[in-house]
Amino acid sequence: DGRRIAGAGWVSQVARKARKMGRELGELRFVYDSRDPVVLAQVLAWKSAQRERTLTDDMLLQPWVREALDRMLDSRGATFGCILSALYAGPHLVAGHLGLRSARALHLWFPAFDLAHEKYSPGLVMFTEMFRAAADAGLERVDLGKGDDRYKQSLASDQEAQLRELVAIS
C-alpha cells in the first residue's frame, strides 16, 4: 500500500514487461555478480551516453575513475565489494548495474540500460532480479542513493528501500 501511495502502481507492470521482452527478444537471463569486462564497458558506455543526453558531468571520462572502477570490481571482501549485474534477453545485454556492497546493503551506483529496448523497462526488470538476488545473498537493504528519479521515489521507503518490501511487490 505504501508503494502504491508513492506512485509505484507501474511497478506491478514489471513482470508483464519481462514476459513480453522474453517472448520478443529471447529468454531472460540475469547475472547478479558478473566479472565480465565487456559488461562493465557497456554499462559505463550507456551511463556516459545518458550523461551526454542530460548535459551532466561525466566523471567516467576521467582515466583515474575508470582505473578505480576496474580495481573496485576486483574487490570481494566480507564488508566491501563491487557488484556488476547484467540482464540479458536472448543474446542481447539489455541492462546492467555497477554498485557497491557493504556487509548488509547494496548501494546503487551506475544503473544503465539499452535505449533500443526501453519499451520493456529493462532497468526495472533488472532491479527486480537484482533485489531478489541481493536478498538471497543475505543483504538487508538497498540504498537507492540521492536524487528524485521516478523509480527511486516509487521504490523507496524513505531514502532506502527494504528488500523484503521490494521482493513482495514483484
C-alpha positions in Angstrom: 0.0 0.0 0.0 2.8 2.4 0.8 4.4 1.8 -2.6 1.1 2.3 -4.3 0.5 5.6 -2.5 4.0 6.7 -3.6 3.0 6.1 -7.2 4.5 2.7 -7.7 1.5 1.3 -9.4 3.6 1.0 -12.6 6.0 -1.4 -10.7 3.3 -4.1 -10.9 3.7 -4.0 -14.7 7.3 -5.2 -14.5 6.5 -8.9 -14.6 4.3 -8.4 -17.7 7.0 -6.4 -19.4 9.6 -9.0 -18.5 7.4 -11.8 -20.1 7.0 -9.7 -23.2 10.7 -9.0 -23.5 11.4 -12.7 -23.2 8.9 -13.5 -25.9 10.1 -10.9 -28.3 13.9 -10.7 -27.7 14.7 -14.1 -26.2 14.8 -15.9 -22.9 15.8 -13.6 -20.0 18.9 -14.4 -18.1 20.2 -12.5 -15.1 23.7 -12.5 -13.7 23.9 -10.9 -10.2 27.7 -10.8 -9.8 29.4 -10.7 -13.2 33.1 -10.0 -13.6 32.8 -9.7 -17.4 34.8 -6.6 -18.6 32.6 -6.4 -21.7 29.5 -6.0 -19.5 31.4 -3.3 -17.5 32.4 -1.4 -20.6 28.8 -1.5 -22.0 27.2 -0.3 -18.7 29.7 2.5 -18.4 29.1 3.4 -22.1 25.4 3.6 -21.6 25.9 5.7 -18.5 28.2 8.1 -20.4 25.6 8.4 -23.2 23.0 9.2 -20.5 25.3 11.9 -19.1 25.7 13.4 -22.6 21.9 13.4 -23.2 21.2 15.1 -19.9 24.1 17.5 -20.2 25.6 16.4 -16.9 29.2 16.0 -15.9 30.6 12.6 -17.0 33.3 11.6 -14.5 33.6 8.3 -16.3 35.7 10.1 -18.9 38.5 10.6 -16.3 41.1 7.8 -16.7 41.6 7.6 -12.9 37.9 7.0 -12.4 37.9 4.1 -14.8 41.0 2.7 -13.2 39.4 2.9 -9.7 36.2 1.2 -11.0 38.3 -1.7 -12.5 40.1 -2.1 -9.2 36.9 -2.0 -7.2 35.4 -4.7 -9.4 38.2 -7.0 -8.2 37.1 -6.4 -4.5 35.4 -9.3 -2.8 35.8 -8.6 0.9 33.3 -9.5 3.6 32.4 -5.9 4.3 33.1 -4.3 0.9 32.7 -5.4 -2.7 31.7 -4.2 -6.1 28.7 -5.9 -7.8 28.3 -5.9 -11.6 24.9 -7.2 -12.5 23.6 -7.9 -16.1 20.3 -8.7 -17.6 20.2 -10.4 -21.0 17.3 -11.0 -23.3 18.4 -13.8 -25.7 21.8 -12.8 -26.8 21.3 -9.1 -26.0 22.7 -7.4 -22.9 19.7 -5.1 -22.2 20.5 -3.7 -18.8 23.3 -3.6 -16.2 24.4 -2.1 -12.9 27.6 -1.5 -11.2 27.2 -0.9 -7.5 28.9 -1.3 -4.1 28.1 -3.8 -1.5 28.7 -3.4 2.2 28.2 -6.2 4.7 24.4 -5.6 4.8 23.5 -3.3 2.0 23.7 -2.9 -1.8 24.3 0.6 -2.9 23.1 1.6 -6.3 25.7 3.5 -8.3 25.6 3.1 -12.1 22.4 1.5 -13.4 22.0 1.7 -17.2 20.1 0.1 -20.0 19.9 -0.2 -23.8 17.6 2.6 -25.0 16.7 0.4 -28.0 14.7 -1.8 -25.6 13.3 0.9 -23.4 9.7 -0.1 -24.0 10.3 -3.3 -22.0 11.6 -1.4 -19.0 14.8 -3.4 -18.8 16.2 -1.4 -15.9 13.2 -2.1 -13.8 13.2 -5.8 -14.7 16.9 -5.9 -13.8 16.2 -4.1 -10.5 13.6 -6.7 -9.6 16.0 -9.6 -10.2 18.9 -7.7 -8.6 16.9 -7.0 -5.4 15.9 -10.7 -5.2 19.5 -11.8 -5.6 20.7 -9.4 -3.1 18.2 -10.6 -0.5 19.2 -14.2 -1.3 22.8 -13.2 -0.7 21.9 -12.0 2.8 21.7 -8.3 2.2 19.1 -6.5 4.1 18.5 -3.2 2.2 19.2 -1.3 -0.9 20.5 2.3 -0.8 19.0 3.9 -3.8 21.2 7.0 -3.5 20.4 10.7 -3.8 18.1 12.0 -6.4 14.5 12.3 -7.3 14.3 9.8 -10.1 10.9 8.3 -10.6 12.0 4.8 -9.8 13.6 6.0 -6.6 10.5 7.8 -5.4 8.4 4.8 -6.2 10.6 2.1 -4.8 12.0 3.7 -1.7 10.7 3.8 1.8 12.4 7.0 3.0 15.8 7.0 1.3 16.4 3.3 1.5 14.2 0.5 0.0 13.8 -2.5 2.2 14.5 -5.7 0.2 11.6 -7.6 1.7 9.2 -4.9 0.6 10.6 -4.8 -2.9 10.6 -8.5 -3.4 6.9 -8.6 -2.2 6.0 -6.1 -4.9 7.3 -8.2 -7.8 
